[in-house]
Structure formats: structure tokens, C-alpha cells
Amino acid sequence: MSTVMQKIKDIEDEMARTQKNKATAHHLGLLKAKLAKLRRELLEPSAKGGGGAGQGFDVTKSGDARVGLVGFPSVGKSTLLNKLTGTFSEVASYEFTTLTCIPGVIVYKGAKIQLLDLPGIIEGAKDGKGRGRQVISTARTCNCIIIVLDAIKPITHKRLIEKELEGFGIRLNKEPPNLTFRKKDKGGINFTSTVTNTHLDLDTVKAICSEYRMHNADITLRYDATADDLIDVIEGSRIYMPCIYAVNKIDQITLEELEILDKLPHYCPVSAHLEWNLDGLLDKVWEYLNLTRIYTKPKGMNPDYEDPVILSSKKRTVEDFCERIHKDMLKQFKYALVWGSSAKHKPQRVGKEHELEDEDVVQIIKKV
């Protein structure tokens, strides 16, 4: 492990020394590919199940979505968890109070959202320092990340945490790169682009591919991609998830300082201790999770508005709805009646490929 970490440090030092220009783009692309492979090696020992992830880290996923609280020690994550969920996570004024992963559940707009208080990340987590690897491995299973920042600490902490998460393949508030990478048996590297490229050229692409021992591939860019984007697609293990920056302890700063923080994108000011703007944070979490609530309507009865079926915005067809209720329901499915914004008339008779919208009402008609 120490040799892998030493190699990572050597490459990072070399990248810091190398001037960024067109002449060095090829060399930097190669170094970035080597770095990505070494970081993957750091993750793999825990993925193979050797020795377990440590007490409290193997948290069973429950509810409709999972949200992780990530941040440096003593920024108020435990207080936030306690106030939002009623779960007790030890709170103290000294650092590193939470040493295991504490789960809590919030019921919000009918959805059960599991909230995880992950132990304080320290700088160097992505390189195996502290308990960083377990923290980030658990963070990868979340549907949304809340980075908790201390309003009275330097804003550079935000960038440090982003760097740690990115080092383990978590991409915050980003879409997957719009490029196609397809391996083939022969024909060499075929590199085409529909736009002007300022970051990648054929030599850089070949250097990155050769580091992965790929000598035959078709690569198509649809935007001005970077070497990092190409490496992300080749690695194929990147997680793209929404992130909210909860700036805590706003009761300890001036109004002028709050206005400066207000310019941050994806930002939500809170005071966990005084319970300021916790509703605003929950609203933002709901918006970023992008969940769809579907109400069931048994035949001859009124819809059940108390207990919606929660679907992801990416998987919200009638078929997904049936599978969420019971895996055998599709075998008996004849058609569905839908009331709501996805229906052209009320009710509309639809098949299982029909896409549902938030707060639709669905009645399933079974085969006789």
C-alpha cells in the first residue's frame, strides 16, 4: 500500500512541476492515466472484501434514497443529523467525535430518505489516510452528497473535499462526458470530433490508450473534452451525483459575509445548532434527488395519498412502478389507468412503457 501511495505522490509532484502547454499535454495526459490506475488500486483491496470496512461502515441501504453528509471534522455534521432525523450521533467540541457511519431516516413528502453521517474526512483520504477510504467508499453508494462546511473556516475547505471525492471517482454536479469510446480488434486508434478541440489531440489520446494497453478503438467527441474526461470514460467506474454545500454556523458570521457566500452555486446556508433554514436544506435535497411520487388507486376506492410509491426520475415508467410494488405484478399486468400530468385525458389507459410524472395516480388492471 505504501508503495502505491509513494507512486501517487511522485506522479502528483511531477505534474505540479510540469508546465501546462501544448508541448506537455501529451506527457500530462499519460501521467493522469497512470494516476487514475493507481487510485483504482487503492480502492480495490477493500472491494475484494479483505478484512472488512470497519465498524459501522457496512450500512444497509434502506428507504427511497440515500444522502451522505461529508465534511472535515467538527463542522456540525452530527448536530445536523440529530436535528433532521432524531438519530443520536455523538456531538462534541473536539475533532473526530464520529468514528463510525451513523444512519438516520427522514420522512419527507412521503419519501423515506436515509441520511448518513460519515466520519470527518481529512486531507489525503483518497490516498488512504485516516479512515478516508471507508468514508469515500460509502459515499459512492449515495444518491446525493451534502458537503457540510463551517462558515467561520476558510472556503478552501470546499475545494479540498471536492479533490478528495474526485480522487475516488465521485463527480459532483457533473454530467457523464458526452464522448463515445468503443474498443475494437484491429484498425488502430480512430479519433474523430464534431467540435474544435483545445485539450485533446491524437498523440495525447494514443498515449492515454497505450497506458491502458488499448491499441484499437474508435473515439468520438461531441464537445471540447479534456484528458480527465477521456480517462473517466475508459475507467468506467465514475459516479456522477448531485451535491449540495450546506454552509453551517451562519449565526457566527456577519450579513456581509453571508452575502458573499450566497454567490456560491449549489449552496444552502444553515445553522444546525439554532435550527435555521433546515426546511430550506430539505427542500434542496428533494430538488436534487429528483424523485417522483406516484399514488396508488385500488379499484373502486380513493387514491392513497398517504403512502406514495417513490421512483427515480430516470426510471419512472409503469413497468418500474409495478416492479417497485411487487416483482410478480408484471406477470398479471393487463394495462394501467393514469390520472395526472402525464395523462392526455383522465383517466388514460396506458401500457407498461408509459412514463409517469410526479404525483400521478395509477390503477393497475390485472389479467383475469
Secondary structure as UniProt FT lines:
FT   HELIX           2..17
FT   HELIX           22..24
FT   HELIX           25..47
FT   TURN            48..49
FT   TURN            55..56
FT   STRAND          65..70
FT   TURN            73..74
FT   HELIX           77..85
FT   STRAND          102..108
FT   TURN            109..110
FT   STRAND          111..117
FT   TURN            123..124
FT   HELIX           125..127
FT   TURN            130..131
FT   HELIX           132..139
FT   TURN            140..141
FT   STRAND          144..150
FT   TURN            151..152
FT   HELIX           156..167
FT   TURN            168..169
FT   STRAND          170..172
FT   STRAND          179..183
FT   STRAND          189..193
FT   HELIX           202..211
FT   TURN            212..213
FT   STRAND          217..221
FT   HELIX           227..235
FT   STRAND          239..241
FT   STRAND          243..248
FT   HELIX           250..252
FT   HELIX           255..261
FT   TURN            262..263
FT   TURN            265..266
FT   STRAND          267..269
FT   TURN            272..275
FT   HELIX           278..289
FT   STRAND          291..296
FT   TURN            299..300
FT   STRAND          304..312
FT   TURN            313..314
FT   HELIX           318..325
FT   TURN            327..328
FT   HELIX           329..332
FT   STRAND          333..339
FT   TURN            341..342
FT   STRAND          348..350
FT   TURN            352..353
FT   TURN            358..359
FT   STRAND          360..366
//
